[in-house]
């Protein structure tokens, strides 16, 4: 009897312990912050997705993502170009604040060389830094393009590892149309004046050596050595002219052959693992890398932040064999549908590992479509921005900055909801911290408190449906639209109205809202610009969302009120915020540095 009594008490005690363990585990699970999966497309136009109105390109996975979450229709990039836009997304700050833009007067240099020093300043606090401080495991897969920080002889190029990411597999700069090879090494065109001069100089030197050798009776060995020396010097000059000059080939100051050799790289945690990149199938390999990360960390006690940065749909166009010719829009359409396939694969991995209910998913593009882009065959390889005016590289027109934006958090955010309120890619960090119930940035990262004024705001209440509009203190919101360092347009959300004021505007190609055709063609911020600052153009986007009609008349009270308010805002902003010198126009930072060039010795 005593034994039964003791056994009974032990059994009851065991049940109580089990119950406490279950309750404690459940409480810990509830207290654990959610995982974060950010998926960023490259140059994807808002008019390319069927959930945003496209009827000829199939994007079923992104459509399902939108049906399961919140779709933002007035989602805005902070810049119409890859590098500054990506920097703004990660820092929640205008890139002009820290100089990661070009200046007004000259062509800004895109970060195209791995071996240079142009980069996001190291004292800028990124989303990865903030989430690392909150005990997240952080990783980036895909395109980086914010500076590589290569060491001497390129032994390590840590790139994003300097900014809070704990692992990196991907492309350190960007893909260029030159990455699609092969390209000719031996190029010598007699129609080129420089080649004509070089050929004439070489013939003159050879003839001079032969004549002088005979006159002075030199030994044949001496003559051969001089001829070899002259040939070597001619080769060096030829190489400089063809492969190291700003030629008609590209704006990168190197030839396509040399660009592909130097900058078509895949890097894993600072070391080159593939050179040049095998483009066909790259999308699938990047997705597989992210799927492996999700599988590896699905059961971790600490949350993760995975930033999957697609190589698509930036030039050059490339697809795996099973995705070639699947769309009605040529190579570009194939690329969009391949990107959608990748999104579906990542979402399927979340389902496989039971991560859907505890993972915030966010999908967007870094800027609008490059309207002018053509390939070497003359086929159009730029995207579509719907009915919005303009595209990539332009400052104020919505086509270059209005991008897709989808948030999903199963069980926490409403499903199949559309939000038309203006929002920004810069809202990502404060929004994620808010949704995850984490401390604000200045508490998570104390060093940010003294310098980092955020331009993004939390839109968590907007996403959860707690309010039909922005929070009370954000009912009036102003967004600045820069082209390099210059403010081209200003957007005001005030009550039920959304106004946009143009201070500068591109002069477009006749009959279009673009600037001609070509792989490198775009609307330059420094040329062909109408200065409207003396009498800005004003549109009410709630009444005229595509700016199809004449702007609001300057004679109206509405114009005087809104323009007066925004001009005063710009004056106060300019007095308060001083932009540093451009990092992308600094020749010493942007120049290729051979002693920092990484090379894969085992590829």
Beta strands, then each sheet from edge to edge (+ up, - down):
strand 1: 35-41
strand 2: 70-76
strand 3: 137-143
strand 4: 167-171
strand 5: 265-268
strand 6: 271-275
strand 7: 304-309
strand 8: 359-365
strand 9: 402-408
strand 10: 417-419
strand 11: 423-424
strand 12: 476-483
strand 13: 486-494
strand 14: 497-502
strand 15: 504-506
strand 16: 529-531
strand 17: 537-540
sheet 1: 6+ 5- 4+ 3+ 7+ 1+ 8+ 9- 2+ 10+
sheet 2: 6+ 5- 4+ 3+ 7+ 1+ 8+ 9- 2+ 11+
sheet 3: 12+ 13- 14+ 17-
sheet 4: 15+ 16-
end
